[in-house]
Amino acid sequence: MKHRWVVICMFLFLPSFAYKGICSLTPSSLSNEINTLLDSIKNIPGDSLRKNVNDKVISILDKYFRQATSFNDSLIGMKYIGKIFSPDKKFNIITWNLPMQDGTNTFYGFIQINPKKDSVCKVYFLKNNNLFDPKALPYVKTNTDRWIGALYYEIVPPLNKKNDTYILLGSQLNNMFTSKKIIETMTIDEDNIVFGSPVIYIGQKPQCRIIFEFAISAKMSLQYIADKQMIVFDHLSPVSPVYVGNYKFYGPDFTYDGLKYEKDRWNYVSDIFLRNKK
C-alpha cells in the first residue's frame, strides 16, 4: 500500500491538463499531474491554500474515476494516493490525507462502483467529518457525507452470501503525538453506502467499529488471516500504569487479540497465540 503523509503545496497556475481535458489523460499522465500538485505544497504554510490545491486534485480525480476505463487502473504511479480493490470486484476505494498546520490530518476518498458493461462509473466522494464524540464513535452509523476517514489498505468481503457487510482495515495519521488504526464496517449497494454495521461483539454489546490509538513512534499490526476467518491485531498497553488513558504512551505489548467470524458476527478473542506471525 502506497499511502504516505501527504505534504502538498500550491501552484499559482492551472496545470497543463486543464487545457487538454481529463479524457485525454492516460494513467501515466494522470499520475504525473497529481504528483506534481501534491508535491508542490511542501513550503506553503496556510491550510486554506493547501485545501485549494487539494480541491483541484478532487476535481481531477472525480472526472477521471467516472470513466469506466479507470476502474482497473491501480494508480501505481501515484505517490500519495492509494487504491484498493474489493476481492469480489464490486468496487474499489481510493484514499489519501492532507496534513494541517496543527499536526492533524483531513482525509479524502472516493468509492468507485464496478461499471460492468456501462461506459460510466458511479462514484461516491468521501467527505471527512471529525466532529463526532469520541465516545460515540464505536457505535455511530455514518455515510459518505459523514465519513470518519482513514487510509484503507485491506477489504475483507462478506463471508456469508446472506451477509452484506464488508470489513475495512485502515490507518489514521492522527496528530503529532499519536497514530490510529481502524476496523470499519461497511454495507454497499448501487444507491447507498453506510459505514457502521453493528456486527462486532466485545462481550454481548455490538458495535460498528474499533479504533486503536497509540504512540506515533510505535507500529501496530492489524491484519486479516483468511484461512482462520480472523482479524488479528497487537494488544496495546501503556509503558507504565501511570499513563493509562494517555495514548501517546501506548504501544504493542507482544500479545495479540482478534476478531473471529462466527455466525455473521465478529467476536472478540483475547490472548491469541500466533505460531507464525508475519
C-alpha positions as CSV (number, residue, x, y, z in Angstrom):
1,M,0.0,0.0,0.0
2,K,1.5,3.3,-1.1
3,H,-0.1,5.8,1.3
4,R,2.2,8.4,2.7
5,W,1.9,11.5,4.8
6,V,0.7,13.9,2.1
7,V,2.5,17.2,2.1
8,I,1.1,19.4,-0.6
9,C,1.8,22.9,-1.9
10,M,0.1,25.3,-4.3
11,F,0.8,26.2,-7.9
12,L,-0.5,29.6,-8.8
13,F,-1.2,28.5,-12.4
14,L,-3.6,25.8,-13.6
15,P,-1.8,22.6,-14.6
16,S,-1.5,21.6,-18.2
17,F,-4.3,19.0,-18.0
18,A,-6.8,21.9,-17.6
19,Y,-6.3,22.7,-21.2
20,K,-6.0,19.2,-22.6
21,G,-9.2,17.8,-20.9
22,I,-9.5,15.0,-18.5
23,C,-10.4,12.4,-21.1
24,S,-7.0,12.8,-22.8
25,L,-5.2,11.8,-19.6
26,T,-3.5,8.4,-19.6
27,P,-2.9,6.7,-16.2
28,S,0.7,7.8,-16.5
29,S,0.0,11.4,-17.3
30,L,-2.7,11.5,-14.6
31,S,-0.1,10.3,-12.0
32,N,2.3,12.9,-13.1
33,E,-0.2,15.7,-12.8
34,I,-1.5,14.6,-9.4
35,N,2.0,14.0,-8.1
36,T,3.0,17.5,-9.3
37,L,0.1,19.1,-7.4
38,L,0.7,17.1,-4.2
39,D,4.5,17.5,-4.3
40,S,4.1,21.3,-4.7
41,I,2.6,22.1,-1.3
42,K,5.7,21.5,0.8
43,N,6.5,25.1,1.5
44,I,3.0,26.6,1.7
45,P,2.1,27.2,5.4
46,G,-1.6,28.1,5.1
47,D,-4.3,25.4,5.5
48,S,-6.6,27.3,3.1
49,L,-4.0,27.2,0.4
50,R,-3.4,23.5,0.9
51,K,-7.2,22.9,0.6
52,N,-7.3,24.9,-2.6
53,V,-4.8,22.6,-4.2
54,N,-6.5,19.6,-2.8
55,D,-9.8,20.8,-4.3
56,K,-8.1,20.7,-7.7
57,V,-7.0,17.1,-7.0
58,I,-10.5,16.2,-6.1
59,S,-11.9,17.7,-9.3
60,I,-9.4,15.9,-11.5
61,L,-9.9,12.5,-9.9
62,D,-13.7,12.8,-9.8
63,K,-13.8,13.3,-13.5
64,Y,-11.2,10.6,-14.2
65,F,-12.9,8.0,-11.9
66,R,-16.2,8.4,-13.7
67,Q,-14.7,6.9,-16.8
68,A,-15.3,3.1,-16.9
69,T,-11.8,2.5,-18.2
70,S,-10.4,3.9,-14.9
71,F,-11.9,1.2,-12.8
72,N,-9.0,-1.2,-13.2
73,D,-6.3,1.5,-13.0
74,S,-4.3,0.6,-9.9
75,L,-2.8,4.1,-9.7
76,I,0.7,2.6,-9.4
77,G,2.4,5.8,-10.3
78,M,0.8,7.9,-7.6
79,K,3.0,8.6,-4.6
80,Y,0.4,9.8,-2.1
81,I,-2.9,8.3,-3.1
82,G,-3.8,4.6,-2.5
83,K,-6.4,2.4,-4.2
84,I,-7.6,-1.0,-3.1
85,F,-10.0,-3.4,-4.8
86,S,-12.7,-5.4,-3.1
87,P,-11.9,-9.1,-3.5
88,D,-15.3,-9.6,-5.2
89,K,-14.5,-6.9,-7.7
90,K,-17.7,-4.9,-6.9
91,F,-16.0,-1.7,-6.0
92,N,-12.7,-0.1,-5.1
93,I,-11.7,2.6,-2.6
94,I,-9.3,5.5,-3.1
95,T,-8.0,7.4,-0.1
96,W,-5.4,10.0,0.8
97,N,-4.7,12.5,3.6
98,L,-4.0,16.2,3.8
99,P,-1.9,17.4,6.9
100,M,-3.0,20.6,8.6
101,Q,-0.7,23.1,10.3
102,D,-1.6,21.9,13.8
103,G,-0.4,18.4,13.0
104,T,-3.8,16.9,12.5
105,N,-5.0,15.4,9.2
106,T,-8.1,15.6,7.0
107,F,-8.9,12.5,4.9
108,Y,-10.3,12.3,1.4
109,G,-11.5,9.5,-0.8
110,F,-13.7,8.0,-3.4
111,I,-15.6,4.8,-3.8
112,Q,-15.8,3.5,-7.4
113,I,-18.6,1.1,-8.3
114,N,-17.7,-1.5,-11.0
115,P,-19.3,-0.2,-14.2
116,K,-19.5,-3.7,-15.7
117,K,-20.7,-3.0,-19.2
118,D,-21.6,0.7,-18.6
119,S,-19.4,3.4,-20.0
120,V,-19.5,5.5,-16.8
121,C,-18.6,4.5,-13.3
122,K,-20.8,5.5,-10.3
123,V,-18.5,7.4,-8.0
124,Y,-19.1,8.4,-4.3
125,F,-16.9,11.1,-2.8
126,L,-16.0,10.5,0.8
127,K,-16.3,13.7,2.9
128,N,-14.3,13.5,6.2
129,N,-16.1,14.6,9.4
130,N,-14.0,15.0,12.5
131,L,-16.8,16.3,14.8
132,F,-18.0,13.0,16.3
133,D,-18.0,12.5,20.0
134,P,-15.1,10.0,20.6
135,K,-17.2,8.0,23.0
136,A,-19.9,7.6,20.3
137,L,-17.5,6.6,17.5
138,P,-17.7,2.8,18.1
139,Y,-21.5,2.8,17.7
140,V,-22.4,5.5,15.2
141,K,-23.6,4.9,11.7
142,T,-22.3,7.2,9.1
143,N,-22.4,7.7,5.3
144,T,-20.2,9.2,2.6
145,D,-21.0,12.8,3.7
146,R,-20.1,12.0,7.3
147,W,-17.1,9.7,6.8
148,I,-14.8,9.1,9.8
149,G,-11.8,9.0,7.5
150,A,-8.9,6.6,7.1
151,L,-6.2,5.3,4.7
152,Y,-7.6,1.9,3.9
153,Y,-5.3,-0.9,3.0
154,E,-7.4,-4.1,3.1
155,I,-11.0,-5.1,2.3
156,V,-12.5,-8.2,3.8
157,P,-15.5,-9.3,1.8
158,P,-18.8,-10.7,3.3
159,L,-18.1,-14.3,4.4
160,N,-21.6,-15.4,4.0
161,K,-23.9,-14.9,1.0
162,K,-26.7,-13.7,3.3
163,N,-24.3,-11.1,4.9
164,D,-23.6,-7.9,3.0
165,T,-21.1,-6.3,5.4
166,Y,-17.5,-5.6,4.3
167,I,-14.7,-5.0,6.8
168,L,-12.2,-2.3,6.0
169,L,-8.8,-2.1,7.7
170,G,-7.1,1.2,7.7
171,S,-4.7,3.7,9.3
172,Q,-5.2,7.2,10.6
173,L,-2.5,9.8,10.9
174,N,-3.9,11.4,14.0
175,N,-1.7,14.2,15.2
176,M,1.9,14.9,16.2
177,F,1.7,12.5,19.1
178,T,-0.4,9.5,18.2
179,S,-1.5,7.4,15.3
180,K,-4.6,5.3,14.9
181,K,-5.8,2.1,13.2
182,I,-9.4,1.3,12.5
183,I,-11.6,-1.7,11.9
184,E,-14.5,-0.3,9.9
185,T,-17.7,-2.0,8.8
186,M,-19.5,-1.0,5.6
187,T,-22.5,-2.0,3.5
188,I,-22.9,-1.0,-0.1
189,D,-25.3,-1.2,-2.9
190,E,-25.8,0.8,-6.1
191,D,-27.7,3.5,-4.3
192,N,-26.4,3.7,-0.8
193,I,-23.3,3.3,1.3
194,V,-23.4,3.0,5.1
195,F,-20.4,2.9,7.4
196,G,-21.2,1.2,10.6
197,S,-22.9,-2.2,10.9
198,P,-23.2,-3.5,14.4
199,V,-21.6,-6.8,13.8
200,I,-18.5,-6.5,16.1
201,Y,-19.0,-8.0,19.5
202,I,-16.8,-7.3,22.5
203,G,-18.8,-9.2,25.1
204,Q,-22.5,-9.0,24.4
205,K,-22.6,-5.4,23.2
206,P,-22.5,-4.9,19.4
207,Q,-20.5,-2.1,17.9
208,C,-19.8,-0.8,14.4
209,R,-16.1,-0.3,14.5
210,I,-12.9,-0.4,16.6
211,I,-10.4,2.4,16.7
212,F,-7.0,1.9,18.2
213,E,-4.8,4.8,19.3
214,F,-1.1,4.5,20.1
215,A,2.2,6.4,20.2
216,I,3.3,7.9,16.8
217,S,6.7,6.1,17.2
218,A,5.0,2.7,17.7
219,K,4.0,0.3,15.0
220,M,0.8,-1.7,15.4
221,S,-0.1,-4.8,13.3
222,L,-3.7,-5.2,12.1
223,Q,-4.3,-7.9,9.5
224,Y,-6.8,-10.4,8.2
225,I,-6.0,-14.1,8.2
226,A,-8.2,-15.6,5.6
227,D,-7.8,-19.3,6.4
228,K,-8.8,-18.6,10.0
229,Q,-11.5,-16.1,9.2
230,M,-10.0,-13.9,11.8
231,I,-8.7,-10.3,12.1
232,V,-5.6,-10.3,14.3
233,F,-4.1,-7.2,16.0
234,D,-1.4,-6.2,18.6
235,H,-2.7,-5.7,22.1
236,L,-1.8,-2.1,23.1
237,S,-0.7,-1.2,26.6
238,P,0.8,1.9,28.3
239,V,4.6,1.8,29.0
240,S,3.6,2.4,32.7
241,P,0.4,2.1,34.7
242,V,0.7,5.9,35.4
243,Y,0.0,6.5,31.7
244,V,-3.3,4.6,31.4
245,G,-5.6,6.6,29.1
246,N,-2.7,8.7,27.7
247,Y,-2.4,7.1,24.3
248,K,0.9,8.8,23.3
249,F,2.5,6.3,25.7
250,Y,0.7,3.2,24.3
251,G,2.3,0.6,22.1
252,P,2.2,-3.2,21.4
253,D,2.9,-5.4,24.4
254,F,3.8,-8.6,22.4
255,T,0.4,-10.2,23.0
256,Y,-2.3,-10.4,20.3
257,D,-6.1,-10.2,20.2
258,G,-8.5,-10.6,17.4
259,L,-12.0,-10.8,15.9
260,K,-13.2,-14.2,14.9
261,Y,-16.0,-14.6,12.3
262,E,-18.8,-16.8,13.7
263,K,-22.4,-16.9,12.6
264,D,-22.5,-13.5,10.9
265,R,-20.7,-11.8,13.8
266,W,-17.2,-10.8,14.5
267,N,-16.5,-11.9,18.1
268,Y,-13.6,-10.5,20.2
269,V,-11.0,-13.0,21.2
270,S,-8.1,-12.1,23.6
271,D,-4.6,-13.6,24.0
272,I,-4.3,-15.3,20.6
273,F,-1.3,-17.5,20.1
274,L,0.3,-16.8,16.7
275,R,2.6,-19.5,15.6
276,N,3.9,-17.8,12.5
277,K,3.1,-14.1,12.8
278,K,4.3,-12.1,9.7
